[in-house]
């Protein structure tokens, strides 16, 4: 087998591997709960549109995968446009995500079954990390309650998780730094326990745009 064919096979397997990780994810009960008063200057509540450049590492079992990505985070409309590349620059995924669902751009190639399942896993991670707080701030009573942890600065979220004794996942936000668009975390960690995997996201660039 040539080197090129080995590389192509490896990246085709990534969605299938991630599928195995998320296939056992459980749905939380749909009950509402009020959240603490957090200033709108918090980047996850601010009605703004951000363009972010990020890298990410997925760790599961004894394996890890590295990705690069560009994200348009629209907290006015509560949605995300995400493009993910492999470490070699191959486009792996192009997604439109909101707090309930996801879709592929209309001009993209028809996704196969494995791609759809991989996309579902990615969309769920994005929803947990970037849209959970804004969704709850809109007082959607059909959403499960969450636990919120704050830094000394009340505008800085340090953690989110389902409000249950042993949450299946949690997100932590680390190393806030100043940008022209506000204070944003340089490192975000999503830890899943059912199934077990860890996703770490590093922020490399950020700016606010007008639309």
KAKAJO-V366165 format. One line per field, one symbol per residue. burial: + if it has 16 or more other ideal C-beta (glycine too) atoms within 10 Angstrom, else -. A space follows every 50 residues. Layout:
# KAKAJO-V366165
burial->???
This chain:
# KAKAJO-V366165
burial->-------------++--++-++-----+---------+---+++++-+++ ++-+-+-+-+----+-+++-+++++--+++-+-+-+-----++++++++- -+-+------+---+-+++++++++++++++++++++-----++++-+-- ----++++++++----+++++++--+----++-++--+++++--+-+-++ +-+--+-----
